[in-house]
Amino acid sequence: MLRDSYELLYALKKSGYLKTHRDPLWWPNSGTQEVIFGAILTQQTKWERVEESLSNLREAGLGSLESLADTDTQIITTLIKPSGFYNTKAQRLKMLCRHILEDFGSFEVFQEKVGREWLLRQKGIGMESADSILCYGCKKEVFVVDSYTGRLLESLGYRFESYEEVQEWIVEGLEENMDKVHTLYGRELPRHQLYARFHGKIVEFSKESMRRKQVDLTQLLPFLDNI
């Protein structure tokens, strides 16, 4: 049914995804420090709750690495309560901000020089969170894999042993069909934007089409059959 990741991209785009137009990279306020905060706050919770927490931080004047690094943890805890696991997340958020400033000096330098290895050494940062920060916060050519990606691919007949295997399969399928990708979009899309928007398509489709462990592929099948 599905030969490579390009065919999934094609079907999702022809099905009308992305449906939101909030940001060129899909993640709200991409390229800003908020992506770092959001990557931690969104762990094990819904994005709508994360937005409440981010709004609370902004209203309190805590929208920068410096401000969070210097704020009492209990204050941060109170502001991010909508996101759940707020004690742990507040500690990790403050610690991460401090480490970024200690090792890079500023968010702009962090954006330019940070690598996946550094992020994975930080407490509370796993592969998905690290890649989200790299892709959406630093605009690097990294494809983010999440649970939606694995479940959708499994429903289409693919099973992978690891995060890296899924990531490699997605990127390889795009790279091998880059001419078709450019035709699909009508222009040459920067890699980081392509990866970001593809991930966004998967998330949006999955949120609308997954019920418990079942995935409704009705929207995609006509496009997959006609490629």
N, C-alpha and C positions, 0 to 999 in steps of 0.2 A: 504494500500500500504506500509506504513512505520510503524513498530511496536515500534521501539525504536531508540535511537541515535546510537547504535552500527551498525544498518543496514545502516544508512546514512554514517557512517565512512567507512564501508565495501565498499559501492558503490563508494564513492569518491576515495578511495585508488585503487580499481580495475579499475577505470576510468583513472588512471594515475596521480592523484594529491597526493602529491605536484609535480609541474612541475619545480619549482625553487629549487636550491640546495645552496642557498646563506648562509644558517646558519642552524645548527642542530635544532634550535627552530623556524625557518622560518623568524622571524623578524630580519632584518639586525643588526649585532653587538649586539646580545642578551647578557645580563649579564653585559652591560656597561652603563655608564652614558648617552650615546646617546639615549637610550630607553626613558629616562625621557623627553629629549628634543623632540624626535619624537612624543611622546604621546600627547604633547601639540600642536606641529606644524601641526600634521595631522588632527586636528579638522577642519571639513568643507572644506577640500581640498584634492587633489590627492597626493598619496605618491611620485610620481615623482617630484612634486614641493617641497615636504619636503626634499627629497634628495639634491636638489639644495641648500636649506637653510642650511642643515647640513654640506654640503661641504664648504659653505661660512664660517660657524663658525669654522670649522677645519682649513681652510686656514688662518683665522685671529687669530689662536691660542686660540680660545674660546671653547675648547672641554671638559672643566671640570666644575664642580659645582662652584669651587672657582673663576675661571676666569669670568664666567658669572655673578656671584654675585657681582663682583667688577667692572664690565664694565658699562659704561654709557648706559642708556636705549636706547638712540637715535642711538648709534652704533649698538646695537643688532637689533633694528628696521630695519635699512638699510640692514643688512646681511640676515634677514629672510623674506625679501619682497616677494620672490617667493611663500611663503606659504599662503599669503593673511592674512587679519585681523592682520597685522603685529604690529600695535601699541598695541593692546590688548595682543597679544601673547608675545610680548617682555616684557611687564610689568609683566605678569603672570609667564613667564619663569624665570625672574630675581628674583621675589618674592619667587617662589618655591625653587630655588637654595639656597637662603638665609635661608629659613625656615628649609630646610634639614640640612644645616650646623649648624644652631643654635640648633636644637633639637637632632641631631644625631652625629654631628661632622665630619663625613666622609661618603662617598658613601658606603664603605664596611659595616659600622655599620648600615646605612640605609637599605641596602639589607637584613641584618640579622633580624632587629628588627621592621621595618615598618609594619603597618597593614592597612587594608582598611579604617578603621575609621579615621586614621590620614590623609590619602590622601584625603578623601572626605571632610575634613574640609578646604582644600586648595582651594583658589579661582580659578575657571576655571577647576577644576578636578571633572568630573562626574564618574559614575560607570564604563563606558567603559574605560576611560582613567586610572582610578585607577587600574582596573584589568589588563590592558595592562602593566602597570609599574610593578605590582606584578608578573605577569606571565613571561614576557619577560625580564624585567630588574632585578628582584630579584629571578627568577626561583622558584617561589612558585606555589603550586598546585591550580591554579585558572584558570577557563575557561573564556575566554573573549567572551562576547556577543556583536554583533554589528548589524547594520541594515540589513546587508546581511543575517545574521543568521535568523532573524525574517521573512524576505521575502521568504527565501528558505523553511523554515518550513511551512509557510502558503501555499505555492504552493504544499506542500506535505500533506496538510490537517490538519495542527496543528495551533491553535491560542492560544496565551498566553496573560495574563493580564499584566505581568510585566517582567522586566529584570531578576529578581531573579527566576521567574518561568521557563523561558527558560533555565537559567543556571542550575537549579536543575534538569530539565528533561534531559539535555545533560549529566550531571555527573552521574545521577542515571542509565541511560541506559548503560554507559560505565562500571560502577562498577558492575552491574549485569551480565555483559558479559566479565569480564576481562580475563577469560581463552581463550575466542574466540579472544579477542584483541591480546593476546600474540601469538596465533597461526597465526593470520593475519600478524603480523610483524615478526614472526619467532624468537622472543626474548621477554624478559620482559622489556617493555619500562617504564622508570620513569614517574610517573604521570604528572609532570610538562611538560615534553617533549611531552607526548601524547596529553595533552590539547592544548599545543601550536601548534602542527602540525595539529591537527584536525581543530582548528580555521583557520589556514592558508589554509587548503584544502577548507574550506567553502568560504573563501574570493576569492581564485584563481578561483574556479568554478563559483562563482557568477559574477565575473568581466567578464568572458568569455560568460556566458549564460543568463545574464539578459539584456533585452532590454526594456527600459521604465519600465512598471509594469509587463511585461511578463517574465516568467522564462522558458527557454528551458530545459526540463528534459530528452531529448533524450538520452544523454550519460549515465544517471543514471538508467533509467528504466530497461534495461536488467539485471543489477546486482541486483536491488531490487526485481525483479520478480523471480530470481533464488536462492535467499538465502535460 
